[in-house]
Amino acid sequence: MPEQVLQVPDADVADLRARLRATRWATPWPVDAWEAGTDGVELRRLVAHWASGYDWRAHEAAINALPSGFADIDGTAVHYLRFDAERAGALPLVLVNGWPSSFLELVGLAERLSTPSRHGGRPEDAFTVVVPSLPGFGLSAQRPGLDTGPLVHDLLHRLMHDVLGFARYGAHGSDLGAGECSLLAQAHPEAVVGLHLLSVADPPDADPGGATDAERAYLDAERAWFDAERGYSHQQQTRPLTLAQGLSDSPAGLLAWILEKYRAWSDCAGDPAGRFGDDFLLTQASLYWFTGSISTSFRPYYERARGVTPRVERVEVPTAIALFPHDLGGRPPRSWVERTYRLARYTPMPRGGHFAALEEPGLLAADISAFFRDLR
């Protein structure tokens, strides 16, 4: 039987609803909808549903029905899902999420990859899929100290190799998860068969003066995106606990902070609820709320800014990148990726964005399967 991982007290559910109903709304501005941040009309609609119509207990039961496990790794309690392959001897594959995401975002992709025959695929492409909760995200505890104990990528290796007993395995990551998977492959190339990413680390010693035209265009697009969109990241890198207090006290504020990203970073034509569904967005927000993990989800940003997390220098493991057009920033050209990675596959996708596992699970599963076909 799956382990009961969530049992939110009735008092906590009642407190959430009371806070939502008592929301003190920000004074509106004379701007259009999402022009200056989260649209107040859409936020009020979702908050009203969260307070009255949304059934947390149904979603809690669905989470508890997932194939969960826990591992204690040097004092860090790591939660993970394990989806066994539909055939024996399948390659293990770890899927690692980004921000503001959670393991929930990867469930559908994991099911496609572990049982491809149920989704029009080939049984021989099946993986045994492991979906960990990153430390401080949802159901995994945060690491005890900033500068002590195993770093996140080493925890991932310890989970796959030491706890689950996989001598060799593949890795897939997006956003923060792509960075952790890159460090994982850099540190443990003897164990990582192949690396599939949705974003890549920039070369540590790249000289803009020696960039190609395509690389300069990419860097220009990155700078434009940084100027327009990266305020959230600067705040989470520099003063995360100031922000965390407000978001940990106001569920409406928490929802506003992550909802805006589901709109801005996805291929949703400006309608995140229409693309992802009210209940998914509210379940994601509820998971952050009930586990108190919006604060701890900011830690990777702060640790990178402080130099706690090492840099990706060079990855010699065979690497694939799938580039979804509505993901963050610009699309790095092949030559840019090759400066840091042993690039084996480069796939521009026709649609989709930052939340590709939710937006386009079929496209993503097909690309992962094709890449690892020759590496098994």
C-alpha positions as CSV (number, residue, x, y, z in Angstrom):
1,M,0.0,0.0,0.0
2,P,1.3,3.6,-0.7
3,E,2.5,5.4,2.3
4,Q,0.2,8.0,3.8
5,V,2.4,11.1,3.2
6,L,-0.2,13.9,3.9
7,Q,-2.7,14.1,6.7
8,V,-3.5,17.7,7.1
9,P,-5.5,18.4,10.3
10,D,-9.1,19.7,9.9
11,A,-8.1,22.8,11.9
12,D,-5.4,23.6,9.3
13,V,-7.9,23.3,6.4
14,A,-10.4,25.5,8.3
15,D,-7.6,28.1,9.0
16,L,-6.7,28.2,5.3
17,R,-10.3,28.9,4.3
18,A,-10.7,31.5,7.0
19,R,-7.6,33.3,5.9
20,L,-8.8,33.2,2.2
21,R,-12.2,34.7,3.1
22,A,-10.5,37.4,5.2
23,T,-8.0,38.4,2.5
24,R,-7.2,42.1,2.6
25,W,-7.0,43.0,-1.1
26,A,-4.4,45.3,-2.6
27,T,-5.7,48.6,-3.9
28,P,-6.0,48.2,-7.7
29,W,-4.1,50.3,-10.2
30,P,-5.3,51.9,-13.5
31,V,-3.5,49.3,-15.6
32,D,-4.7,46.4,-17.8
33,A,-5.1,43.0,-16.2
34,W,-1.7,41.3,-15.9
35,E,0.3,44.4,-17.0
36,A,1.9,45.1,-13.6
37,G,1.6,41.6,-12.0
38,T,-1.1,39.1,-11.1
39,D,-4.5,40.1,-12.3
40,G,-6.7,41.0,-9.3
41,V,-9.9,39.8,-11.0
42,E,-8.5,36.4,-11.7
43,L,-6.9,36.1,-8.3
44,R,-10.2,36.9,-6.6
45,R,-12.0,34.3,-8.6
46,L,-9.4,31.6,-7.7
47,V,-9.3,32.6,-4.0
48,A,-13.1,32.4,-3.8
49,H,-13.0,28.8,-5.3
50,W,-10.1,27.9,-3.0
51,A,-12.1,29.0,0.0
52,S,-15.4,27.4,-0.8
53,G,-15.5,25.0,-3.8
54,Y,-12.1,23.4,-3.9
55,D,-12.0,19.9,-2.3
56,W,-8.6,19.6,-0.7
57,R,-9.4,16.2,0.8
58,A,-10.0,14.6,-2.6
59,H,-6.6,15.9,-3.8
60,E,-4.9,14.8,-0.6
61,A,-6.2,11.3,-1.1
62,A,-4.9,11.3,-4.7
63,I,-1.5,12.3,-3.4
64,N,-1.6,9.6,-0.8
65,A,-2.4,7.0,-3.5
66,L,0.8,7.8,-5.3
67,P,3.8,5.3,-4.9
68,S,5.7,7.3,-2.2
69,G,8.7,6.5,-0.2
70,F,11.0,8.3,2.2
71,A,14.8,8.0,2.8
72,D,16.8,9.5,5.5
73,I,20.1,10.6,4.0
74,D,22.5,12.1,6.5
75,G,19.7,13.8,8.4
76,T,17.7,15.0,5.4
77,A,14.3,13.2,5.0
78,V,13.9,12.8,1.2
79,H,10.5,12.0,-0.2
80,Y,10.2,10.3,-3.6
81,L,7.8,8.6,-5.9
82,R,8.8,5.3,-7.6
83,F,7.0,4.1,-10.8
84,D,8.2,0.7,-11.7
85,A,8.6,-0.1,-15.4
86,E,6.2,-2.3,-17.3
87,R,9.0,-4.6,-18.2
88,A,11.9,-6.1,-16.3
89,G,15.4,-4.7,-16.6
90,A,14.4,-1.2,-17.6
91,L,16.8,1.7,-17.2
92,P,16.2,3.8,-14.0
93,L,15.5,7.5,-14.6
94,V,15.3,10.3,-12.1
95,L,13.1,13.3,-12.9
96,V,13.8,16.5,-11.1
97,N,11.5,19.5,-11.0
98,G,12.1,23.2,-11.0
99,W,10.4,26.2,-9.4
100,P,7.6,27.0,-8.6
101,S,6.8,23.4,-9.1
102,S,6.7,20.1,-7.2
103,F,6.7,16.4,-7.7
104,L,3.0,16.7,-8.7
105,E,4.0,18.2,-12.0
106,L,5.9,15.2,-13.0
107,V,3.4,12.4,-12.2
108,G,1.8,12.3,-15.6
109,L,5.2,12.2,-17.4
110,A,6.5,9.5,-15.0
111,E,3.4,7.4,-15.8
112,R,4.0,7.8,-19.6
113,L,7.7,6.8,-19.2
114,S,7.1,3.8,-17.0
115,T,4.2,2.4,-18.9
116,P,4.6,3.7,-22.5
117,S,2.4,1.0,-24.0
118,R,-0.6,2.7,-22.3
119,H,0.1,5.9,-24.1
120,G,0.9,4.6,-27.6
121,G,4.6,3.9,-27.0
122,R,6.8,0.8,-27.0
123,P,7.2,-1.4,-23.9
124,E,11.0,-1.6,-24.6
125,D,11.2,2.1,-24.0
126,A,10.0,1.8,-20.4
127,F,11.9,3.3,-17.5
128,T,11.7,2.7,-13.8
129,V,11.0,6.3,-12.9
130,V,12.0,8.0,-9.6
131,V,10.5,11.5,-8.8
132,P,12.2,13.0,-5.7
133,S,10.9,16.0,-3.9
134,L,13.8,18.4,-3.8
135,P,14.9,19.3,-0.3
136,G,12.6,22.1,1.0
137,F,10.0,21.4,-1.7
138,G,6.7,19.9,-0.5
139,L,7.4,16.6,1.3
140,S,11.2,16.6,1.5
141,A,12.8,18.4,4.5
142,Q,15.2,21.2,3.8
143,R,18.9,20.4,4.3
144,P,20.0,21.0,7.9
145,G,22.6,23.7,7.1
146,L,23.6,26.0,4.3
147,D,27.3,24.9,4.3
148,T,27.1,21.4,5.9
149,G,26.1,17.9,4.8
150,P,25.6,16.6,1.2
151,L,24.5,19.1,-1.4
152,V,21.3,18.4,-3.4
153,H,23.0,16.7,-6.3
154,D,24.8,14.3,-4.0
155,L,21.5,13.6,-2.2
156,L,20.0,12.7,-5.5
157,H,22.9,10.3,-6.2
158,R,22.7,8.8,-2.8
159,L,19.0,8.2,-3.2
160,M,19.4,6.5,-6.6
161,H,22.6,4.6,-5.9
162,D,22.7,3.9,-2.2
163,V,19.1,3.8,-1.2
164,L,17.4,2.4,-4.3
165,G,20.4,0.3,-5.5
166,F,20.7,1.6,-9.1
167,A,24.3,1.3,-10.3
168,R,23.6,3.3,-13.4
169,Y,20.7,5.5,-14.2
170,G,19.5,8.4,-16.4
171,A,18.6,11.9,-15.3
172,H,16.1,14.5,-16.5
173,G,15.7,18.0,-15.1
174,S,14.1,21.4,-15.8
175,D,15.0,24.8,-14.3
176,L,16.5,24.3,-10.9
177,G,16.3,20.5,-11.5
178,A,18.3,20.9,-14.7
179,G,21.1,22.6,-12.7
180,E,21.0,19.8,-10.1
181,C,21.1,17.1,-12.7
182,S,24.0,18.8,-14.5
183,L,25.9,18.8,-11.2
184,L,24.9,15.2,-10.7
185,A,26.3,14.2,-14.1
186,Q,29.4,16.2,-13.5
187,A,30.1,14.7,-10.1
188,H,29.0,11.1,-10.9
189,P,29.7,10.3,-14.6
190,E,30.3,6.7,-13.7
191,A,26.6,6.4,-12.6
192,V,24.7,8.7,-15.0
193,V,24.1,7.0,-18.3
194,G,22.7,10.1,-20.0
195,L,21.4,13.6,-19.1
196,H,18.2,15.1,-20.6
197,L,17.6,18.8,-19.9
198,L,15.2,21.6,-20.6
199,S,17.7,24.3,-19.7
200,V,21.5,24.4,-19.5
201,A,24.2,26.1,-17.4
202,D,26.1,28.8,-19.1
203,P,29.8,28.2,-19.8
204,P,31.9,29.3,-16.8
205,D,34.5,31.1,-18.8
206,A,32.7,32.2,-22.0
207,D,34.0,35.4,-23.6
208,P,31.2,37.4,-25.1
209,G,33.7,38.9,-27.5
210,G,34.3,35.5,-29.1
211,A,30.6,34.6,-29.4
212,T,29.0,33.7,-32.7
213,D,26.2,35.7,-34.2
214,A,23.7,33.1,-32.9
215,E,25.3,33.2,-29.4
216,R,25.2,37.0,-29.3
217,A,21.5,36.9,-30.3
218,Y,20.8,34.5,-27.5
219,L,22.7,36.6,-24.9
220,D,20.8,39.7,-26.1
221,A,17.5,37.8,-25.6
222,E,18.7,36.6,-22.1
223,R,19.5,40.2,-21.1
224,A,16.1,41.5,-22.3
225,W,14.4,38.7,-20.3
226,F,16.4,39.5,-17.2
227,D,15.5,43.1,-17.4
228,A,11.8,42.4,-17.8
229,E,11.1,39.2,-15.8
230,R,13.9,38.4,-13.3
231,G,12.8,40.5,-10.3
232,Y,11.5,37.4,-8.6
233,S,14.9,35.7,-8.8
234,H,16.8,38.7,-7.5
235,Q,14.5,38.9,-4.5
236,Q,14.8,35.1,-3.8
237,Q,18.6,35.3,-4.1
238,T,19.1,38.4,-1.9
239,R,16.3,38.8,0.6
240,P,14.3,35.6,0.5
241,L,13.1,35.6,4.1
242,T,11.6,39.0,3.8
243,L,9.4,37.8,1.0
244,A,8.8,34.4,2.6
245,Q,7.2,35.9,5.7
246,G,4.4,37.5,3.7
247,L,3.8,34.5,1.5
248,S,3.8,32.2,4.5
249,D,1.1,34.3,6.2
250,S,-1.2,35.1,3.3
251,P,-2.4,32.2,1.1
252,A,-3.8,34.8,-1.4
253,G,-0.3,36.3,-1.6
254,L,1.3,32.9,-2.1
255,L,-1.1,32.1,-4.9
256,A,-0.5,35.5,-6.6
257,W,3.3,34.9,-6.5
258,I,3.2,31.5,-8.2
259,L,0.1,32.0,-10.4
260,E,1.8,34.9,-12.3
261,K,4.7,32.5,-13.2
262,Y,2.3,29.8,-14.5
263,R,1.0,32.5,-16.8
264,A,4.2,34.3,-17.8
265,W,6.3,31.1,-18.4
266,S,3.9,28.8,-20.1
267,D,2.3,28.4,-23.6
268,C,-1.2,29.3,-22.2
269,A,-2.2,32.3,-24.4
270,G,-2.6,34.4,-21.2
271,D,-5.0,31.9,-19.5
272,P,-3.2,29.8,-16.9
273,A,-6.4,28.4,-15.4
274,G,-7.6,27.4,-18.9
275,R,-4.3,25.6,-19.6
276,F,-3.6,23.9,-16.2
277,G,-7.1,23.9,-14.6
278,D,-8.2,25.6,-11.4
279,D,-7.7,22.5,-9.2
280,F,-4.2,21.8,-10.3
281,L,-3.1,25.4,-9.6
282,L,-4.8,25.3,-6.2
283,T,-3.4,21.9,-5.3
284,Q,0.1,23.1,-6.1
285,A,-0.5,26.2,-3.9
286,S,-2.1,24.1,-1.2
287,L,0.9,21.8,-1.1
288,Y,3.2,24.8,-0.6
289,W,0.8,26.2,2.0
290,F,0.2,23.1,4.2
291,T,3.9,22.0,4.1
292,G,5.1,25.5,4.8
293,S,7.6,25.1,2.0
294,I,7.4,28.4,0.0
295,S,10.2,29.7,2.2
296,T,12.4,26.7,1.9
297,S,11.8,26.5,-1.9
298,F,13.7,29.8,-2.2
299,R,16.9,28.3,-0.7
300,P,18.5,27.1,-4.0
301,Y,18.4,30.7,-5.3
302,Y,20.1,32.0,-2.1
303,E,22.7,29.2,-2.0
304,R,23.7,29.7,-5.6
305,A,24.1,33.5,-5.1
306,R,26.3,32.8,-2.0
307,G,28.4,30.2,-3.8
308,V,27.3,27.3,-1.7
309,T,26.2,25.4,-4.8
310,P,29.2,24.7,-7.1
311,R,29.3,25.7,-10.7
312,V,28.7,23.5,-13.6
313,E,32.2,23.4,-15.3
314,R,32.0,20.6,-17.9
315,V,29.7,17.6,-18.3
316,E,31.1,14.7,-20.3
317,V,28.0,12.5,-19.9
318,P,26.0,12.3,-23.2
319,T,23.5,15.2,-23.0
320,A,20.2,16.1,-24.7
321,I,18.4,19.4,-24.5
322,A,14.7,20.0,-25.5
323,L,13.9,23.6,-26.0
324,F,10.3,24.7,-25.5
325,P,9.6,28.1,-27.1
326,H,7.7,29.6,-24.1
327,D,10.3,28.7,-21.5
328,L,12.3,31.4,-19.7
329,G,14.7,33.7,-21.6
330,G,16.2,32.9,-25.0
331,R,16.9,29.6,-26.7
332,P,20.6,28.7,-26.5
333,P,22.1,27.7,-29.8
334,R,23.8,24.3,-30.2
335,S,27.3,25.8,-30.1
336,W,26.6,27.5,-26.8
337,V,25.4,24.2,-25.2
338,E,28.5,22.4,-26.6
339,R,30.8,24.8,-24.6
340,T,29.7,23.0,-21.4
341,Y,28.1,19.7,-22.3
342,R,28.8,16.7,-24.4
343,L,25.8,17.4,-26.6
344,A,24.2,14.4,-28.3
345,R,20.7,15.6,-29.1
346,Y,19.3,19.1,-29.6
347,T,15.5,19.4,-30.1
348,P,13.6,22.7,-30.7
349,M,10.0,22.0,-29.7
350,P,7.0,23.4,-31.6
351,R,5.1,24.5,-28.6
352,G,5.1,24.4,-24.8
353,G,6.9,26.3,-22.0
354,H,8.5,26.1,-18.6
355,F,6.0,23.5,-17.3
356,A,6.6,21.2,-20.2
357,A,5.8,18.0,-18.3
358,L,2.3,19.3,-17.8
359,E,1.9,21.3,-21.0
360,E,3.3,18.8,-23.5
361,P,3.9,15.4,-21.8
362,G,3.7,13.5,-25.0
363,L,6.4,15.6,-26.8
364,L,8.6,15.5,-23.7
365,A,8.2,11.7,-23.1
366,A,8.9,11.0,-26.8
367,D,12.1,13.1,-26.7
368,I,13.4,11.5,-23.5
369,S,12.6,8.0,-24.9
370,A,14.4,8.7,-28.2
371,F,17.5,10.0,-26.5
372,F,18.0,7.1,-24.1
373,R,17.2,4.4,-26.7
374,D,20.8,4.1,-27.7
375,L,22.2,4.5,-24.2
376,R,20.4,1.6,-22.5
